[in-house]
Amino acid sequence: MSKPTPEQEQELAQAAEQVEMSGDDAAVEGEFQSPEQQRIAELEEALAASEAKFAEQKDSVVRAIADADNVRKRAEGEIDKARKFALERFAGELLPVADNLERALQVADPANEAIKGVVEGVELTLKSFVNTIEKFGLKVIDPQGQPFNPEQHQAMGMQENAELPPNTVMAVMQKGYEINGRLLRPAMVMVTRAPESGVDVQA
């Protein structure tokens, strides 16, 4: 390859200088934006600010809805508790009525014709009373012959019994009641225990 002439070297130098100058001009032009570019940048910035504000307001609305829902649930719970408490208290006041009717039947002589009508009337009254209170969630606990359950029964004493398994309710001294699945009053019962060994321990 032949060596470039001085004229060619001069032309190459001039071209390189022009390229360098055009690059500098482009860099300078890049520092400035046209009015359209500035407007687009302003709109993009405003859009980003609006989106951020919308997201913040949306989060506030969601929190407000959740708070309102929690308040509603708490209010419903308090109302339900108040209703159940009032019902339990009212039901508790009615229990002595059922107890007295049952005691009247226990002491009455069914063979006595003179009071037979009265006994039947008390039986019907007790049955109607129990049916009525059961409509409001009240349930009678009458564990005669059932295994002793400390969650529903209150043992008033224990007695040996060879016919029933140990820890069996052999007698119900007073019936218990529960309301809507909650214990209102435990049943007072007598519980069996295994007979002691007949071995004579005296010397």
Sequence and secondary structure as in RCSB ss.txt:
>XXXX:A:sequence
MSKPTPEQEQELAQAAEQVEMSGDDAAVEGEFQSPEQQRIAELEEALAASEAKFAEQKDSVVRAIADADNVRKRA
EGEIDKARKFALERFAGELLPVADNLERALQVADPANEAIKGVVEGVELTLKSFVNTIEKFGLKVIDPQGQPFNP
EQHQAMGMQENAELPPNTVMAVMQKGYEINGRLLRPAMVMVTRAPESGVDVQA
>XXXX:A:secstr
     HHHHHHHHHHHHHHHHHHHHHHHHHTS  HHHHHHHHHHHHHHHHHHHHHHHHHHHHHHHHHHHHHHHHH
HHHHHHHHHHHHHHHHHHHHHHHHHHHHHHHHS TT GGGHHHHHHHHHHHHHHHHHHHTTTEEEE  TTSB  T
TTEEEEEEEE SSS TTBEEEEEE EEEETTEEEE EEEEEEE          
